[in-house]
């Protein structure tokens, strides 16, 4: 009955599959059938930098059922309008059958903001993934309560700050078995669009509107937060030397670049510098620069992904260059 109307032989049906297998991986858009309904940003866009930067997402099995769930960051309105009218960030629970269910309100994750990124990590070693979210105007840390709900612990944990947080990474930089948090900050951008009265600037041979040019605004320092093992964090940025106050940092990845058994950081910057720093986290909790990655001139460097180099004891960085529309692999 289920096969009625099917006239192709099994051999004929297998031919397209064999062709795809020979050609490499094939992806199919299953957004609709997966029941993932999400609209990024709401209303007309303006020529403002925050609207050009977001947003991110993060996969993580928050309920430990063996299936990766999805948290999507949103921008809930026109920046500078004073109104956030659209939906905020969303948490989609994986049903295990190829579909997802929006459990945002049930989970207590109704965060309506101008979001940038999201990062899962079990900072209290209770076996449950917690969630850190970055955005313009501040960040949020949510503790996984284990009953399908999350609790906002931003203030009491010591991670609260009002700066424009862009990227972040969970990493045990001191090797004590507890995840620490490195938070990147971008620029000091006015929330009132009426304050943006200055001409465009020439950057890499292109005239960029001032409101879209990161060099038009003061950079903000990054933060390294050490885990105190009691649900709180201590800011050790100054002692570790990782503020990078002039960096206009966007994203960061952690890996053991020099194979010394200690996690290192690779930070991607935007505006003012045409190279990316590679920082080695030392055993004493301090940091030293172990090299730079020279890149072609691009306007923005937004994403970094790390992987091992096949057949070599090295780590490579895959860096997305939006201006060029492609990924570039750099062996570190």
N, C-alpha and C positions, 0 to 999 in steps of 0.2 A: 504494500500500500504506500509506504513512504517513498518507494523508488519509482512510482508511477510517473510516466512522462519523461523519464531519464533515458536517453538514447545512446549516450556515449559509453564505450567499453571502458573497463578498468584501466587498460593500457593507455587509451586516449586521455582519460582523466588524469593519469599520473604524469603525462608529458609536461604540462605547465609547471607542476611542482618540481620536476627534475630540472627544468630550465632555470627556475628560480634558485634552486639549490646550487647549481653550477655558477650562477651569476653572483651569488652572495646573499646576505640577509635581505629580506623583503618586509617592509612595514605597511600596515594597513590602518587607516584612520578608523578607530572604533569609539570615538568620543561619544557619539550619540547612543550607541548600543550599550556603552558602559555607564550611561546615565550620569555623565559628568557635564552638568550645565553650569557654566561660569562665564561671566562677562567681565573682562578686565577694564577698569576705569569707567567713569560715567561722565557724560556731557562733552562739550567741545573742548579740544585741546588748545592751549596757548603756547607761546614760545618760551617756556620756563624750564629750567634745568631739572627739577624733581620729576616732572612728567616724562622726561626723556630717559630716566634712569631705572624705574621699576618695571616689573616686580619679579619676585622669585617664587620657588616652590620647594618642597622637601618631601621625600618619601621616607616613611618610617613605620614600623609595626608597633603602634602605641599600645595595643591591647594584647600583644603576644599570642595571637592566634595563628601565626605563621604566614600571614599575608600582609604585604606592605600597604599601608594607608597613605593618603595624600593630603598635605596641607598646602593651600594655595594662598599667596599673599596678594592683596588688592590695593588699588588706589581708589578711594571711595568718593571722588568728586574732583572738581576743577581746583587746582592748587591756587591758594591765595584768595579764594572766594569766601572763605570763612564758613563754608558749608560742606559737610561730608554726607551727601544724600544717598550715595549708592551703597550696595552691600559691602561689608568688610571682608576680612580674610575668611576662608572656608576650610573646614576639615571634612574630608570624605573618607568614610569607613569602607574598607574592602570587604565585600560580601563573600568572597571566595568563589564566585561563579562568573567572574568577568565583569561584574557590575559594582557600583559604589553607591553609598547612601550618605547624604549630607547630614552630619551629626554635630554641626557647629554649635548650635544653641544648647543641645543636650550636654555637650562636652564643656560648656562654659568658656568658649573661645570666641566670643563676639567682640573682636577687636576691629573697630572702624577707624582707619588711619590712612596715612599716605605711606604704604608699606614698601619695603625693599627686599628683604630676604627672610628665610626661616631655616632653623638648624636644630635637628634632633640630637639629644645626648643625655645619657643617664648620669647626671652630675652627683646624685646622692647614693649611687650603687645599690638601689633597691630592686634592680632588674627591670625597671620600667623607663621608657624613653620620655624625657622631659623636653620642653620646646622653648627655644629662644627665637625671638622675632625682632628684626631691625626695621627702622623706618625714619622718615623725616620727623623731627620733633621728639625722638626718643625710642627706646626699646622696651620689650616685655620679656619676662621669664615666667614660664608656666610650669608648675610642678604637676606631674602625673599622679593623681590620687589612687589609681588602680581600679576604679569603679566606672571607668568610661568618662570620668570628669577630670578637669584640670583646675588648678588654683593659681591665681596671679600672686607671685611671690617677689615681684620686681623690687619693691622697696625694702622689704625685710631681708632679702638675700644680699643686698649691697650692690646690685648691678645697675640700679637706677641712674640714668643720666639723660639730659635733655638734648644732646647733640644729634645731628643727622648721622645715624648709624647706618652704614652701608653693608659691609660683609662681616662675617665672624667665623670662627672655627673653634670647635671643642678639641682640646689637646692636653694631654698630661705632660706638661713641659718640665716638671721637676721629678717625674718618675715615682711619685708616691702612691700611685694606684687610683687617683681621683682626677676626674676631668676638670681642667681649668678652662678659662674662656678668654679668647683674644678677640676684641671687638674693634672694628675699623670705623673711623669717622671720615666724612667727606669734606664738606665746606660749610662755612657759616652763611647760610642762605636766608634772606629776609622772608618772613611769612606773609608780609604785606607787599603785594605785587606793585603797589604804587611807589615803593621805595626804589624801584629799578629804573633809574634815570641816568644812563651813561652809554656812550657809543659802543658799537661792536669792535672786536679786536681781530687782528690777523693772526691766525694760528695754523701753522703748517701750510701756509700759502692760501688759506681759505678764510674769508671774513666770516666770523662766527658771531651771531647776536650776543650781546653781553649777557643777557639773561640765560643763555644756553652755554656760556663759556665758563668752565670751572676756574679758569685763571682770573676771572673777574671778582672772585670771592676768596676770603681768607681760608686757608686749610685748617682742619681741626685735628688734634692729636688722637692717636689710638689709645686703647686701654688693654692691659693684661691683668686679668682677675684670677688670683690664686684661690683654689678651693680650700676652705678651712675644715672640711670634713663634717660640718655640722649644719649644712644647708645655707651657709653664708660664704661670701667671697671677700678677699682683701685686694685692693688695688696695689699692685707691685710694679706698675709701669715704669716709674722713675728708676727703681733699683735695677730692673731688667734692661732698661735702655731701649724700649721698643715703642716709644711714643710716636716717633716719626712725624713730628708736628708739621712738617712742610710737605707731607706726602700726598694729600688728597687721595687717600686710599679707597679702593673700591672692593677688592676681593682678596682672599687669602687662602692658601692651602698648606697643610702640614704633612711632612714626610721626612724620613731620615735621608736627606740628600747626600751627606758625606759618609754615610754608613758607619757612624761612630756609636750607634745604639741610642742616640738622643734625638728627639723630634726637632725638626727645623721648620722654618716658615718661609713661604714664597709669597710676597705681597705684590699685587698689581696696582699701579698708580695711574692717575689720569691728570694730564695737564702739567706743563712745566718741565717734565722730565721724559726722556725717550728711552728709559730703561727700567727694568723691574728688579727690585732688591731680593737677594736670597740671604736670609738671616739664619745663623746657627744658634740654637738654644744650648747654652753651656750647662755642664753639670752643676755649677754653682748658682744657676738661676739667671745668669746674665746672658747677654746676646752679643755676637760679633758678626759682621758681614763676611760672608765667605765667597761672594761673587755677585755678579749682575748678569742679567740676561738682556743683551742688546736687541732691540726690535726695530722694524721699519717704522717710519713715522705714521702714526694713526691718531685719530682724535680721542678714542676711548678704548680702554682695555677693561672688559667687564667680567669675564669668566676665566677661571683657571681650573684645569682638571689634571690630576697627577696619575701616572701609571709607571710600572716597571718596564724597562727596555728589554725585549726578548733577547736572551743570549748574552746579556751583559749585566754586571752588578751596578747598574745606574738607574736613576729616576729621571723621567722626562716630564715636562710640563706641556699640556695642550692649552694654548692660549687663544681665546676667541677674539678676533679683531673685527668689530662690527663695521668699521669703515671699509675694510677689505672684503667683508662677507665670507671669511673662511677661518679655519683653525690652523694654527702654526705649531708644530712640535719643536720644542727646544730641549735638548739633552743637557742636563745639569751636571 
